[in-house]
Amino acid sequence: MKLDILAFGAHPDDVELSCAGTLLVEKANGKKVGVIDLTRGELGTRGTAELRKKEAAAAAKILQLDVRENLQLADGFFKNDEVHQRQVIQVIRKYQPEIIICNAPEDRHPDHGKAAQLMEDAVFLSGLRKIETDDNGQQQQVWRPAYVFNYIQDRYLHPNFVINISEMMEQKIASIRAYGTQFDNADLNEPQTYISTPDFLDSVIYRAKMYGKMIGVKYAEGYITRKMIGFNSFDAFIKEIT
Ligand SMILES: [Zn+2]
């Protein structure tokens, strides 16, 4: 299946926290949208990898994803090397997305910056003809997505552009809450963590409000692009701005 947009996260829940609203906007626009989780989040303090898998499936339903896969790389220890790049190239070529969204270039969790670099390198290499990959014995076509955008997660980074998600904020929060072991669940007999307090979930909402304020809407998600975005005319630009 060919997808329009493929979002990658180092851990299940990265995508929900950072770009779920955008994915919902794109789904509402009729786009085909998928998520690839690089690891199972097995080092998370609360819950287990099995529970995270169920939570990710529940979140996928809320986000109406066409595809959600897990590459089962090692949480905390995956590397940006040939073995891992080939795994990412294979999944990029499988779904042939025009746009890839992935982790912030630097963040509190070291896996996030590492994942961003792995994605940038794999996206470039995926376009090279002489790197051959196969999917169940079938040789894959080369594919380089037109754009790679980094979403912003924990650490504040100044976005290059933001997407208005005002209509989708409720569903975004529902998709985050699908990770019942991770967020705002005082009933669980598990240690409190940085992300498990109500304050953390509040901070996700404040962040979306702040990015929204920058363009005069209620909620937005911010993105970083290393590739310059251009327009054919001021008219084209004005048509696109909120
Ligand atoms: Zn993460």
Boltz pocket constraint, residues with backbone or C-beta under 6 A from the ligand:
constraints:
  - pocket:
      binder: B
      contacts: [[A, 10], [A, 11], [A, 14], [A, 109], [A, 111], [A, 112]]
      max_distance: 6.0
